[in-house]
């Protein structure tokens, strides 16, 4: 089954919004669980589109790369993202 990019973007952003009260950064595997029938590569392409559209941002702890909603979370204010 081919992943519809626009529908997938909505699912991902809705997921992030629903979790925003308790969590602002997400692992790649958090997103692959939203689309269990899809290959990881297809999900990665959607996340890359959202990064390019500046709706999501990468966040790195040095050892782990995570995804976050642009301008959200404690880290955003200290990095000048607000």
PDB file of N, CA, C and O in Angstrom, chain B, residues numbered from 101:
ATOM      1  N   UNK B 101       0.842  -1.189   0.000  1.00  0.00           N
ATOM      2  CA  UNK B 101       0.000   0.000   0.000  1.00  0.00           C
ATOM      3  C   UNK B 101       0.883   1.247   0.000  1.00  0.00           C
ATOM      4  O   UNK B 101       1.770   1.393   0.841  1.00  0.00           O
ATOM      5  N   UNK B 102       0.631   2.131  -0.943  1.00  0.00           N
ATOM      6  CA  UNK B 102       1.416   3.365  -1.026  1.00  0.00           C
ATOM      7  C   UNK B 102       0.924   4.368   0.010  1.00  0.00           C
ATOM      8  O   UNK B 102      -0.276   4.513   0.240  1.00  0.00           O
ATOM      9  N   UNK B 103       1.857   5.038   0.615  1.00  0.00           N
ATOM     10  CA  UNK B 103       1.557   6.015   1.650  1.00  0.00           C
ATOM     11  C   UNK B 103       1.214   7.357   1.000  1.00  0.00           C
ATOM     12  O   UNK B 103       2.027   7.911   0.260  1.00  0.00           O
ATOM     13  N   UNK B 104       0.021   7.881   1.270  1.00  0.00           N
ATOM     14  CA  UNK B 104      -0.392   9.182   0.758  1.00  0.00           C
ATOM     15  C   UNK B 104       0.318  10.262   1.572  1.00  0.00           C
ATOM     16  O   UNK B 104       0.061  10.390   2.769  1.00  0.00           O
ATOM     17  N   UNK B 105       1.198  11.036   0.954  1.00  0.00           N
ATOM     18  CA  UNK B 105       1.994  12.004   1.712  1.00  0.00           C
ATOM     19  C   UNK B 105       1.171  13.015   2.509  1.00  0.00           C
ATOM     20  O   UNK B 105       1.471  13.265   3.676  1.00  0.00           O
ATOM     21  N   UNK B 106       0.155  13.590   1.909  1.00  0.00           N
ATOM     22  CA  UNK B 106      -0.619  14.615   2.607  1.00  0.00           C
ATOM     23  C   UNK B 106      -1.382  14.031   3.792  1.00  0.00           C
ATOM     24  O   UNK B 106      -1.431  14.641   4.859  1.00  0.00           O
ATOM     25  N   UNK B 107      -1.970  12.867   3.612  1.00  0.00           N
ATOM     26  CA  UNK B 107      -2.696  12.220   4.714  1.00  0.00           C
ATOM     27  C   UNK B 107      -1.725  11.811   5.822  1.00  0.00           C
ATOM     28  O   UNK B 107      -2.038  11.940   7.005  1.00  0.00           O
ATOM     29  N   UNK B 108      -0.561  11.322   5.440  1.00  0.00           N
ATOM     30  CA  UNK B 108       0.440  10.903   6.424  1.00  0.00           C
ATOM     31  C   UNK B 108       0.950  12.097   7.227  1.00  0.00           C
ATOM     32  O   UNK B 108       1.175  11.979   8.432  1.00  0.00           O
ATOM     33  N   UNK B 109       1.132  13.239   6.578  1.00  0.00           N
ATOM     34  CA  UNK B 109       1.573  14.444   7.288  1.00  0.00           C
ATOM     35  C   UNK B 109       0.560  14.828   8.360  1.00  0.00           C
ATOM     36  O   UNK B 109       0.935  15.188   9.476  1.00  0.00           O
ATOM     37  N   UNK B 110      -0.720  14.751   8.021  1.00  0.00           N
ATOM     38  CA  UNK B 110      -1.779  15.090   8.977  1.00  0.00           C
ATOM     39  C   UNK B 110      -1.743  14.137  10.167  1.00  0.00           C
ATOM     40  O   UNK B 110      -1.867  14.569  11.314  1.00  0.00           O
ATOM     41  N   UNK B 111      -1.573  12.837   9.898  1.00  0.00           N
ATOM     42  CA  UNK B 111      -1.508  11.840  10.970  1.00  0.00           C
ATOM     43  C   UNK B 111      -0.330  12.140  11.899  1.00  0.00           C
ATOM     44  O   UNK B 111      -0.478  12.101  13.120  1.00  0.00           O
ATOM     45  N   UNK B 112       0.824  12.435  11.332  1.00  0.00           N
ATOM     46  CA  UNK B 112       2.024  12.713  12.120  1.00  0.00           C
ATOM     47  C   UNK B 112       1.862  13.976  12.964  1.00  0.00           C
ATOM     48  O   UNK B 112       2.179  13.975  14.153  1.00  0.00           O
ATOM     49  N   UNK B 113       1.373  15.045  12.353  1.00  0.00           N
ATOM     50  CA  UNK B 113       1.202  16.291  13.094  1.00  0.00           C
ATOM     51  C   UNK B 113       0.122  16.170  14.165  1.00  0.00           C
ATOM     52  O   UNK B 113       0.254  16.749  15.243  1.00  0.00           O
ATOM     53  N   UNK B 114      -0.943  15.425  13.881  1.00  0.00           N
ATOM     54  CA  UNK B 114      -1.983  15.183  14.893  1.00  0.00           C
ATOM     55  C   UNK B 114      -1.424  14.390  16.064  1.00  0.00           C
ATOM     56  O   UNK B 114      -1.743  14.673  17.219  1.00  0.00           O
ATOM     57  N   UNK B 115      -0.595  13.404  15.773  1.00  0.00           N
ATOM     58  CA  UNK B 115       0.048  12.601  16.817  1.00  0.00           C
ATOM     59  C   UNK B 115       0.914  13.499  17.713  1.00  0.00           C
ATOM     60  O   UNK B 115       0.850  13.412  18.939  1.00  0.00           O
ATOM     61  N   UNK B 116       1.710  14.350  17.092  1.00  0.00           N
ATOM     62  CA  UNK B 116       2.580  15.253  17.861  1.00  0.00           C
ATOM     63  C   UNK B 116       1.755  16.206  18.715  1.00  0.00           C
ATOM     64  O   UNK B 116       2.098  16.465  19.869  1.00  0.00           O
ATOM     65  N   UNK B 117       0.683  16.724  18.158  1.00  0.00           N
ATOM     66  CA  UNK B 117      -0.175  17.651  18.896  1.00  0.00           C
ATOM     67  C   UNK B 117      -0.845  16.954  20.070  1.00  0.00           C
ATOM     68  O   UNK B 117      -0.944  17.527  21.155  1.00  0.00           O
ATOM     69  N   UNK B 118      -1.300  15.738  19.869  1.00  0.00           N
ATOM     70  CA  UNK B 118      -1.970  14.988  20.935  1.00  0.00           C
ATOM     71  C   UNK B 118      -1.029  14.695  22.100  1.00  0.00           C
ATOM     72  O   UNK B 118      -1.463  14.652  23.251  1.00  0.00           O
ATOM     73  N   UNK B 119       0.232  14.498  21.815  1.00  0.00           N
ATOM     74  CA  UNK B 119       1.230  14.182  22.842  1.00  0.00           C
ATOM     75  C   UNK B 119       1.928  15.420  23.394  1.00  0.00           C
ATOM     76  O   UNK B 119       2.749  15.306  24.304  1.00  0.00           O
ATOM     77  N   UNK B 120       1.618  16.594  22.863  1.00  0.00           N
ATOM     78  CA  UNK B 120       2.384  17.799  23.187  1.00  0.00           C
ATOM     79  C   UNK B 120       2.350  18.199  24.660  1.00  0.00           C
ATOM     80  O   UNK B 120       3.251  18.902  25.117  1.00  0.00           O
ATOM     81  N   UNK B 121       1.351  17.781  25.406  1.00  0.00           N
ATOM     82  CA  UNK B 121       1.279  18.126  26.831  1.00  0.00           C
ATOM     83  C   UNK B 121       2.361  17.402  27.634  1.00  0.00           C
ATOM     84  O   UNK B 121       2.864  17.928  28.627  1.00  0.00           O
ATOM     85  N   UNK B 122       2.712  16.196  27.198  1.00  0.00           N
ATOM     86  CA  UNK B 122       3.668  15.400  27.960  1.00  0.00           C
ATOM     87  C   UNK B 122       5.011  15.189  27.258  1.00  0.00           C
ATOM     88  O   UNK B 122       5.996  14.830  27.904  1.00  0.00           O
ATOM     89  N   UNK B 123       5.056  15.409  25.953  1.00  0.00           N
ATOM     90  CA  UNK B 123       6.257  15.067  25.195  1.00  0.00           C
ATOM     91  C   UNK B 123       6.397  16.001  23.996  1.00  0.00           C
ATOM     92  O   UNK B 123       5.426  16.253  23.282  1.00  0.00           O
ATOM     93  N   UNK B 124       7.609  16.515  23.778  1.00  0.00           N
ATOM     94  CA  UNK B 124       7.808  17.402  22.629  1.00  0.00           C
ATOM     95  C   UNK B 124       8.815  16.851  21.630  1.00  0.00           C
ATOM     96  O   UNK B 124       8.931  17.373  20.521  1.00  0.00           O
ATOM     97  N   UNK B 125       9.537  15.818  22.001  1.00  0.00           N
ATOM     98  CA  UNK B 125      10.515  15.193  21.103  1.00  0.00           C
ATOM     99  C   UNK B 125      10.141  13.727  20.909  1.00  0.00           C
ATOM    100  O   UNK B 125       9.707  13.058  21.847  1.00  0.00           O
ATOM    101  N   UNK B 126      10.311  13.241  19.698  1.00  0.00           N
ATOM    102  CA  UNK B 126       9.891  11.882  19.371  1.00  0.00           C
ATOM    103  C   UNK B 126      10.986  11.132  18.633  1.00  0.00           C
ATOM    104  O   UNK B 126      11.716  11.705  17.824  1.00  0.00           O
ATOM    105  N   UNK B 127      11.087   9.852  18.920  1.00  0.00           N
ATOM    106  CA  UNK B 127      12.002   8.973  18.200  1.00  0.00           C
ATOM    107  C   UNK B 127      11.408   8.608  16.850  1.00  0.00           C
ATOM    108  O   UNK B 127      10.192   8.667  16.666  1.00  0.00           O
ATOM    109  N   UNK B 128      12.253   8.235  15.918  1.00  0.00           N
ATOM    110  CA  UNK B 128      11.801   7.787  14.605  1.00  0.00           C
ATOM    111  C   UNK B 128      10.815   6.624  14.743  1.00  0.00           C
ATOM    112  O   UNK B 128       9.810   6.567  14.035  1.00  0.00           O
ATOM    113  N   UNK B 129      11.110   5.702  15.656  1.00  0.00           N
ATOM    114  CA  UNK B 129      10.233   4.535  15.829  1.00  0.00           C
ATOM    115  C   UNK B 129       8.836   4.903  16.319  1.00  0.00           C
ATOM    116  O   UNK B 129       7.888   4.152  16.086  1.00  0.00           O
ATOM    117  N   UNK B 130       8.691   6.045  16.992  1.00  0.00           N
ATOM    118  CA  UNK B 130       7.359   6.504  17.388  1.00  0.00           C
ATOM    119  C   UNK B 130       6.484   6.718  16.155  1.00  0.00           C
ATOM    120  O   UNK B 130       5.283   6.449  16.181  1.00  0.00           O
ATOM    121  N   UNK B 131       7.093   7.200  15.089  1.00  0.00           N
ATOM    122  CA  UNK B 131       6.348   7.471  13.864  1.00  0.00           C
ATOM    123  C   UNK B 131       6.114   6.216  13.028  1.00  0.00           C
ATOM    124  O   UNK B 131       5.076   6.090  12.377  1.00  0.00           O
ATOM    125  N   UNK B 132       7.070   5.289  13.041  1.00  0.00           N
ATOM    126  CA  UNK B 132       6.864   4.056  12.266  1.00  0.00           C
ATOM    127  C   UNK B 132       5.714   3.239  12.850  1.00  0.00           C
ATOM    128  O   UNK B 132       5.055   2.490  12.128  1.00  0.00           O
ATOM    129  N   UNK B 133       5.472   3.379  14.153  1.00  0.00           N
ATOM    130  CA  UNK B 133       4.350   2.669  14.787  1.00  0.00           C
ATOM    131  C   UNK B 133       3.003   3.198  14.313  1.00  0.00           C
ATOM    132  O   UNK B 133       1.998   2.492  14.396  1.00  0.00           O
ATOM    133  N   UNK B 134       2.970   4.433  13.817  1.00  0.00           N
ATOM    134  CA  UNK B 134       1.730   4.998  13.285  1.00  0.00           C
ATOM    135  C   UNK B 134       1.335   4.359  11.963  1.00  0.00           C
ATOM    136  O   UNK B 134       0.163   4.363  11.586  1.00  0.00           O
ATOM    137  N   UNK B 135       2.321   3.811  11.264  1.00  0.00           N
ATOM    138  CA  UNK B 135       2.104   3.208   9.951  1.00  0.00           C
ATOM    139  C   UNK B 135       2.723   1.809   9.919  1.00  0.00           C
ATOM    140  O   UNK B 135       3.707   1.589   9.212  1.00  0.00           O
ATOM    141  N   UNK B 136       2.163   0.866  10.671  1.00  0.00           N
ATOM    142  CA  UNK B 136       2.792  -0.460  10.786  1.00  0.00           C
ATOM    143  C   UNK B 136       2.882  -1.231   9.469  1.00  0.00           C
ATOM    144  O   UNK B 136       3.731  -2.111   9.323  1.00  0.00           O
ATOM    145  N   UNK B 137       2.025  -0.909   8.521  1.00  0.00           N
ATOM    146  CA  UNK B 137       2.044  -1.625   7.241  1.00  0.00           C
ATOM    147  C   UNK B 137       3.045  -1.034   6.252  1.00  0.00           C
ATOM    148  O   UNK B 137       3.263  -1.595   5.178  1.00  0.00           O
ATOM    149  N   UNK B 138       3.653   0.100   6.609  1.00  0.00           N
ATOM    150  CA  UNK B 138       4.594   0.764   5.704  1.00  0.00           C
ATOM    151  C   UNK B 138       6.044   0.469   6.078  1.00  0.00           C
ATOM    152  O   UNK B 138       6.361   0.168   7.228  1.00  0.00           O
ATOM    153  N   UNK B 139       6.903   0.563   5.087  1.00  0.00           N
ATOM    154  CA  UNK B 139       8.331   0.408   5.332  1.00  0.00           C
ATOM    155  C   UNK B 139       8.856   1.685   5.978  1.00  0.00           C
ATOM    156  O   UNK B 139       8.315   2.771   5.770  1.00  0.00           O
ATOM    157  N   UNK B 140       9.906   1.538   6.754  1.00  0.00           N
ATOM    158  CA  UNK B 140      10.498   2.674   7.453  1.00  0.00           C
ATOM    159  C   UNK B 140      10.928   3.768   6.481  1.00  0.00           C
ATOM    160  O   UNK B 140      10.834   4.955   6.796  1.00  0.00           O
ATOM    161  N   UNK B 141      11.391   3.380   5.320  1.00  0.00           N
ATOM    162  CA  UNK B 141      11.859   4.348   4.314  1.00  0.00           C
ATOM    163  C   UNK B 141      10.739   5.295   3.888  1.00  0.00           C
ATOM    164  O   UNK B 141      10.978   6.488   3.701  1.00  0.00           O
ATOM    165  N   UNK B 142       9.523   4.779   3.734  1.00  0.00           N
ATOM    166  CA  UNK B 142       8.384   5.613   3.338  1.00  0.00           C
ATOM    167  C   UNK B 142       8.054   6.627   4.434  1.00  0.00           C
ATOM    168  O   UNK B 142       7.745   7.783   4.145  1.00  0.00           O
ATOM    169  N   UNK B 143       8.121   6.192   5.677  1.00  0.00           N
ATOM    170  CA  UNK B 143       7.847   7.089   6.806  1.00  0.00           C
ATOM    171  C   UNK B 143       8.944   8.157   6.884  1.00  0.00           C
ATOM    172  O   UNK B 143       8.657   9.327   7.136  1.00  0.00           O
ATOM    173  N   UNK B 144      10.181   7.757   6.670  1.00  0.00           N
ATOM    174  CA  UNK B 144      11.312   8.694   6.699  1.00  0.00           C
ATOM    175  C   UNK B 144      11.136   9.788   5.646  1.00  0.00           C
ATOM    176  O   UNK B 144      11.464  10.947   5.900  1.00  0.00           O
ATOM    177  N   UNK B 145      10.627   9.435   4.477  1.00  0.00           N
ATOM    178  CA  UNK B 145      10.405  10.428   3.415  1.00  0.00           C
ATOM    179  C   UNK B 145       9.374  11.465   3.844  1.00  0.00           C
ATOM    180  O   UNK B 145       9.533  12.652   3.560  1.00  0.00           O
ATOM    181  N   UNK B 146       8.325  11.025   4.521  1.00  0.00           N
ATOM    182  CA  UNK B 146       7.289  11.944   4.997  1.00  0.00           C
ATOM    183  C   UNK B 146       7.873  12.879   6.056  1.00  0.00           C
ATOM    184  O   UNK B 146       7.617  14.082   6.035  1.00  0.00           O
ATOM    185  N   UNK B 147       8.656  12.323   6.977  1.00  0.00           N
ATOM    186  CA  UNK B 147       9.288  13.151   8.012  1.00  0.00           C
ATOM    187  C   UNK B 147      10.238  14.174   7.385  1.00  0.00           C
ATOM    188  O   UNK B 147      10.311  15.316   7.838  1.00  0.00           O
ATOM    189  N   UNK B 148      10.952  13.770   6.363  1.00  0.00           N
ATOM    190  CA  UNK B 148      11.860  14.679   5.660  1.00  0.00           C
ATOM    191  C   UNK B 148      11.079  15.820   5.008  1.00  0.00           C
ATOM    192  O   UNK B 148      11.518  16.969   5.033  1.00  0.00           O
ATOM    193  N   UNK B 149       9.924  15.503   4.427  1.00  0.00           N
ATOM    194  CA  UNK B 149       9.080  16.549   3.840  1.00  0.00           C
ATOM    195  C   UNK B 149       8.652  17.555   4.908  1.00  0.00           C
ATOM    196  O   UNK B 149       8.664  18.763   4.672  1.00  0.00           O
ATOM    197  N   UNK B 150       8.276  17.051   6.076  1.00  0.00           N
ATOM    198  CA  UNK B 150       7.850  17.938   7.164  1.00  0.00           C
ATOM    199  C   UNK B 150       9.005  18.794   7.685  1.00  0.00           C
ATOM    200  O   UNK B 150       8.794  19.936   8.092  1.00  0.00           O
ATOM    201  N   UNK B 151      10.213  18.254   7.674  1.00  0.00           N
ATOM    202  CA  UNK B 151      11.402  19.029   8.050  1.00  0.00           C
ATOM    203  C   UNK B 151      11.612  20.147   7.028  1.00  0.00           C
ATOM    204  O   UNK B 151      11.847  21.296   7.402  1.00  0.00           O
ATOM    205  N   UNK B 152      11.527  19.811   5.746  1.00  0.00           N
ATOM    206  CA  UNK B 152      11.732  20.797   4.688  1.00  0.00           C
ATOM    207  C   UNK B 152      10.669  21.890   4.718  1.00  0.00           C
ATOM    208  O   UNK B 152      10.944  23.040   4.376  1.00  0.00           O
ATOM    209  N   UNK B 153       9.456  21.527   5.129  1.00  0.00           N
ATOM    210  CA  UNK B 153       8.366  22.508   5.248  1.00  0.00           C
ATOM    211  C   UNK B 153       8.449  23.287   6.562  1.00  0.00           C
ATOM    212  O   UNK B 153       7.624  24.163   6.823  1.00  0.00           O
ATOM    213  N   UNK B 154       9.451  22.964   7.387  1.00  0.00           N
ATOM    214  CA  UNK B 154       9.697  23.603   8.679  1.00  0.00           C
ATOM    215  C   UNK B 154       8.550  23.419   9.668  1.00  0.00           C
ATOM    216  O   UNK B 154       8.314  24.277  10.518  1.00  0.00           O
ATOM    217  N   UNK B 155       7.845  22.308   9.557  1.00  0.00           N
ATOM    218  CA  UNK B 155       6.795  21.962  10.521  1.00  0.00           C
ATOM    219  C   UNK B 155       7.373  21.097  11.639  1.00  0.00           C
ATOM    220  O   UNK B 155       6.885  21.117  12.769  1.00  0.00           O
ATOM    221  N   UNK B 156       8.417  20.338  11.308  1.00  0.00           N
ATOM    222  CA  UNK B 156       9.159  19.556  12.293  1.00  0.00           C
ATOM    223  C   UNK B 156      10.616  19.997  12.241  1.00  0.00           C
ATOM    224  O   UNK B 156      11.068  20.570  11.250  1.00  0.00           O
ATOM    225  N   UNK B 157      11.343  19.721  13.319  1.00  0.00           N
ATOM    226  CA  UNK B 157      12.776  20.015  13.374  1.00  0.00           C
ATOM    227  C   UNK B 157      13.509  18.804  13.932  1.00  0.00           C
ATOM    228  O   UNK B 157      12.935  18.001  14.668  1.00  0.00           O
ATOM    229  N   UNK B 158      14.780  18.681  13.574  1.00  0.00           N
ATOM    230  CA  UNK B 158      15.634  17.665  14.174  1.00  0.00           C
ATOM    231  C   UNK B 158      16.116  18.179  15.518  1.00  0.00           C
ATOM    232  O   UNK B 158      16.317  19.380  15.702  1.00  0.00           O
ATOM    233  N   UNK B 159      16.297  17.271  16.443  1.00  0.00           N
ATOM    234  CA  UNK B 159      16.913  17.612  17.718  1.00  0.00           C
ATOM    235  C   UNK B 159      17.876  16.485  18.041  1.00  0.00           C
ATOM    236  O   UNK B 159      17.525  15.311  17.927  1.00  0.00           O
ATOM    237  N   UNK B 160      19.073  16.832  18.439  1.00  0.00           N
ATOM    238  CA  UNK B 160      20.075  15.814  18.725  1.00  0.00           C
ATOM    239  C   UNK B 160      20.646  15.997  20.122  1.00  0.00           C
ATOM    240  O   UNK B 160      20.970  17.106  20.548  1.00  0.00           O
ATOM    241  N   UNK B 161      20.757  14.875  20.819  1.00  0.00           N
ATOM    242  CA  UNK B 161      21.382  14.886  22.146  1.00  0.00           C
ATOM    243  C   UNK B 161      22.874  14.604  22.029  1.00  0.00           C
ATOM    244  O   UNK B 161      23.606  14.628  23.018  1.00  0.00           O
ATOM    245  N   UNK B 162      23.303  14.341  20.824  1.00  0.00           N
ATOM    246  CA  UNK B 162      24.691  13.969  20.588  1.00  0.00           C
ATOM    247  C   UNK B 162      24.797  12.504  20.217  1.00  0.00           C
ATOM    248  O   UNK B 162      25.623  12.119  19.389  1.00  0.00           O
ATOM    249  N   UNK B 163      23.955  11.690  20.837  1.00  0.00           N
ATOM    250  CA  UNK B 163      23.965  10.260  20.523  1.00  0.00           C
ATOM    251  C   UNK B 163      22.668   9.810  19.865  1.00  0.00           C
ATOM    252  O   UNK B 163      22.621   8.758  19.228  1.00  0.00           O
ATOM    253  N   UNK B 164      21.624  10.602  20.021  1.00  0.00           N
ATOM    254  CA  UNK B 164      20.314  10.238  19.490  1.00  0.00           C
ATOM    255  C   UNK B 164      19.715  11.430  18.760  1.00  0.00           C
ATOM    256  O   UNK B 164      19.763  12.558  19.251  1.00  0.00           O
ATOM    257  N   UNK B 165      19.156  11.177  17.597  1.00  0.00           N
ATOM    258  CA  UNK B 165      18.452  12.220  16.869  1.00  0.00           C
ATOM    259  C   UNK B 165      16.959  11.990  17.034  1.00  0.00           C
ATOM    260  O   UNK B 165      16.456  10.880  16.863  1.00  0.00           O
ATOM    261  N   UNK B 166      16.270  13.060  17.368  1.00  0.00           N
ATOM    262  CA  UNK B 166      14.826  12.988  17.564  1.00  0.00           C
ATOM    263  C   UNK B 166      14.157  14.045  16.697  1.00  0.00           C
ATOM    264  O   UNK B 166      14.818  14.907  16.117  1.00  0.00           O
ATOM    265  N   UNK B 167      12.842  13.961  16.622  1.00  0.00           N
ATOM    266  CA  UNK B 167      12.053  14.924  15.872  1.00  0.00           C
ATOM    267  C   UNK B 167      11.171  15.681  16.840  1.00  0.00           C
ATOM    268  O   UNK B 167      10.670  15.117  17.813  1.00  0.00           O
ATOM    269  N   UNK B 168      10.983  16.963  16.569  1.00  0.00           N
ATOM    270  CA  UNK B 168      10.104  17.772  17.392  1.00  0.00           C
ATOM    271  C   UNK B 168       9.334  18.743  16.528  1.00  0.00           C
ATOM    272  O   UNK B 168       9.736  19.045  15.404  1.00  0.00           O
ATOM    273  N   UNK B 169       8.224  19.233  17.057  1.00  0.00           N
ATOM    274  CA  UNK B 169       7.446  20.244  16.357  1.00  0.00           C
ATOM    275  C   UNK B 169       8.227  21.552  16.430  1.00  0.00           C
ATOM    276  O   UNK B 169       8.723  21.926  17.492  1.00  0.00           O
ATOM    277  N   UNK B 170       8.333  22.232  15.317  1.00  0.00           N
ATOM    278  CA  UNK B 170       9.104  23.472  15.265  1.00  0.00           C
ATOM    279  C   UNK B 170       8.578  24.470  16.288  1.00  0.00           C
ATOM    280  O   UNK B 170       7.381  24.752  16.335  1.00  0.00           O
ATOM    281  N   UNK B 171       9.490  25.006  17.116  1.00  0.00           N
ATOM    282  CA  UNK B 171       9.138  26.013  18.102  1.00  0.00           C
ATOM    283  C   UNK B 171       8.499  25.491  19.371  1.00  0.00           C
ATOM    284  O   UNK B 171       8.061  26.289  20.200  1.00  0.00           O
ATOM    285  N   UNK B 172       8.429  24.190  19.554  1.00  0.00           N
ATOM    286  CA  UNK B 172       7.795  23.616  20.745  1.00  0.00           C
ATOM    287  C   UNK B 172       8.846  23.070  21.694  1.00  0.00           C
ATOM    288  O   UNK B 172       9.925  22.651  21.274  1.00  0.00           O
ATOM    289  N   UNK B 173       8.518  23.081  22.974  1.00  0.00           N
ATOM    290  CA  UNK B 173       9.394  22.480  23.968  1.00  0.00           C
ATOM    291  C   UNK B 173      10.314  23.470  24.646  1.00  0.00           C
ATOM    292  O   UNK B 173      10.496  24.598  24.188  1.00  0.00           O
ATOM    293  N   UNK B 174      10.890  23.024  25.744  1.00  0.00           N
ATOM    294  CA  UNK B 174      11.789  23.861  26.534  1.00  0.00           C
ATOM    295  C   UNK B 174      13.042  24.240  25.741  1.00  0.00           C
ATOM    296  O   UNK B 174      13.524  25.369  25.836  1.00  0.00           O
ATOM    297  N   UNK B 175      13.553  23.315  24.976  1.00  0.00           N
ATOM    298  CA  UNK B 175      14.791  23.531  24.225  1.00  0.00           C
ATOM    299  C   UNK B 175      14.632  24.638  23.185  1.00  0.00           C
ATOM    300  O   UNK B 175      15.591  25.356  22.900  1.00  0.00           O
ATOM    301  N   UNK B 176      13.445  24.785  22.621  1.00  0.00           N
ATOM    302  CA  UNK B 176      13.225  25.754  21.553  1.00  0.00           C
ATOM    303  C   UNK B 176      13.538  27.175  22.008  1.00  0.00           C
ATOM    304  O   UNK B 176      14.180  27.925  21.273  1.00  0.00           O
ATOM    305  N   UNK B 177      13.103  27.554  23.192  1.00  0.00           N
ATOM    306  CA  UNK B 177      13.320  28.904  23.691  1.00  0.00           C
ATOM    307  C   UNK B 177      14.799  29.191  23.891  1.00  0.00           C
ATOM    308  O   UNK B 177      15.261  30.288  23.575  1.00  0.00           O
ATOM    309  N   UNK B 178      15.547  28.232  24.407  1.00  0.00           N
ATOM    310  CA  UNK B 178      16.968  28.459  24.658  1.00  0.00           C
ATOM    311  C   UNK B 178      17.798  28.466  23.388  1.00  0.00           C
ATOM    312  O   UNK B 178      18.914  28.986  23.376  1.00  0.00           O
ATOM    313  N   UNK B 179      17.268  27.898  22.328  1.00  0.00           N
ATOM    314  CA  UNK B 179      18.002  27.871  21.056  1.00  0.00           C
ATOM    315  C   UNK B 179      17.532  28.949  20.096  1.00  0.00           C
ATOM    316  O   UNK B 179      17.954  28.979  18.940  1.00  0.00           O
ATOM    317  N   UNK B 180      16.664  29.834  20.565  1.00  0.00           N
ATOM    318  CA  UNK B 180      16.219  30.929  19.725  1.00  0.00           C
ATOM    319  C   UNK B 180      15.207  30.541  18.671  1.00  0.00           C
ATOM    320  O   UNK B 180      15.075  31.237  17.664  1.00  0.00           O
ATOM    321  N   UNK B 181      14.487  29.447  18.873  1.00  0.00           N
ATOM    322  CA  UNK B 181      13.506  29.005  17.892  1.00  0.00           C
ATOM    323  C   UNK B 181      12.167  29.703  18.058  1.00  0.00           C
ATOM    324  O   UNK B 181      11.323  29.622  17.165  1.00  0.00           O
ATOM    325  N   UNK B 182      11.950  30.384  19.173  1.00  0.00           N
ATOM    326  CA  UNK B 182      10.667  31.070  19.390  1.00  0.00           C
ATOM    327  C   UNK B 182      10.582  32.367  18.655  1.00  0.00           C
ATOM    328  O   UNK B 182       9.567  33.059  18.737  1.00  0.00           O
TER     329      UNK B 182
END
